[in-house]
Amino acid sequence: MRVAERCVWRFVASVPVQLIELLKDPAKQERVMDAFMQMKKIDIAKLEEV
């Protein structure tokens, strides 16, 4: 397995369930993803505010 593939799998395995739930809502999806991409650490409370 290449390094890039390992990184992707490590990321997917570490995504909190709350983030996945927030991304299921089409009305919030774009705003949540925009906020998430700017974070260095995942802050679920801030994502829920979006």
NUDO-713403 format. One record per atom (N, C-alpha, C): atom name; residue number from 1; x negated, y, z negated. Coordinates in steps of 0.2 Angstrom, whole numbers. Layout:
NUDO-713403
CA:NUM:X:Y:Z
...
This chain:
NUDO-713403
N:1:-4:-6:0
CA:1:0:0:0
C:1:-5:6:0
N:2:-3:11:4
CA:2:-7:17:5
C:2:-5:22:-1
N:3:-10:26:-2
CA:3:-9:31:-8
C:3:-3:35:-8
N:4:-1:37:-2
CA:4:5:41:-1
C:4:11:37:-3
N:5:11:31:-1
CA:5:17:27:-3
C:5:17:26:-10
N:6:12:25:-13
CA:6:12:24:-21
C:6:14:30:-24
N:7:12:36:-22
CA:7:14:42:-25
C:7:22:43:-24
N:8:25:41:-18
CA:8:32:42:-17
C:8:36:37:-22
N:9:33:31:-23
CA:9:37:26:-27
C:9:36:28:-34
N:10:31:31:-36
CA:10:30:33:-43
C:10:35:39:-44
N:11:35:44:-39
CA:11:40:49:-40
C:11:47:47:-41
N:12:49:43:-36
CA:12:56:40:-36
C:12:58:37:-43
N:13:53:33:-45
CA:13:54:29:-52
C:13:55:34:-58
N:14:52:40:-57
CA:14:52:45:-63
C:14:57:50:-62
N:15:62:50:-57
CA:15:67:55:-57
C:15:72:53:-62
N:16:74:58:-66
CA:16:79:57:-71
C:16:86:56:-68
N:17:90:52:-71
CA:17:97:50:-69
C:17:101:56:-68
N:18:100:61:-73
CA:18:104:67:-73
C:18:103:71:-66
N:19:96:71:-64
CA:19:95:75:-57
C:19:99:71:-52
N:20:99:65:-51
CA:20:102:61:-46
C:20:110:63:-46
N:21:112:63:-53
CA:21:120:65:-53
C:21:121:72:-51
N:22:117:77:-52
CA:22:118:84:-50
C:22:117:84:-42
N:23:113:80:-39
CA:23:112:80:-32
C:23:118:77:-28
N:24:122:73:-32
CA:24:128:70:-29
C:24:134:75:-27
N:25:134:81:-31
CA:25:139:86:-30
C:25:137:90:-24
N:26:141:89:-19
CA:26:139:93:-13
C:26:139:101:-14
N:27:144:103:-18
CA:27:144:111:-20
C:27:138:113:-23
N:28:134:109:-27
CA:28:128:111:-31
C:28:122:109:-27
N:29:122:104:-23
CA:29:116:101:-20
C:29:111:105:-18
N:30:112:110:-14
CA:30:107:114:-11
C:30:104:119:-17
N:31:108:122:-21
CA:31:105:126:-26
C:31:101:122:-31
N:32:103:116:-33
CA:32:99:111:-37
C:32:93:110:-34
N:33:93:108:-28
CA:33:87:106:-24
C:33:82:112:-24
N:34:84:118:-22
CA:34:80:124:-22
C:34:77:125:-29
N:35:80:125:-34
CA:35:78:126:-41
C:35:73:120:-42
N:36:74:114:-41
CA:36:70:109:-42
C:36:63:109:-39
N:37:63:111:-33
CA:37:57:111:-29
C:37:52:117:-31
N:38:55:122:-35
CA:38:51:127:-38
C:38:48:125:-45
N:39:50:119:-48
CA:39:48:117:-54
C:39:41:113:-54
N:40:37:115:-59
CA:40:31:110:-60
C:40:33:104:-65
N:41:38:106:-69
CA:41:40:100:-74
C:41:48:101:-73
N:42:51:95:-73
CA:42:58:94:-72
C:42:62:97:-78
N:43:66:102:-77
CA:43:70:105:-83
C:43:77:104:-81
N:44:80:99:-84
CA:44:87:97:-83
C:44:92:102:-85
N:45:90:105:-91
CA:45:95:111:-93
C:45:95:116:-88
N:46:90:118:-85
CA:46:90:124:-80
C:46:93:122:-74
N:47:92:115:-72
CA:47:96:113:-66
C:47:103:112:-67
N:48:105:111:-73
CA:48:113:111:-75
C:48:116:118:-74
N:49:112:123:-76
CA:49:114:130:-76
C:49:115:132:-69
N:50:112:129:-64
CA:50:112:132:-57
C:50:119:131:-54
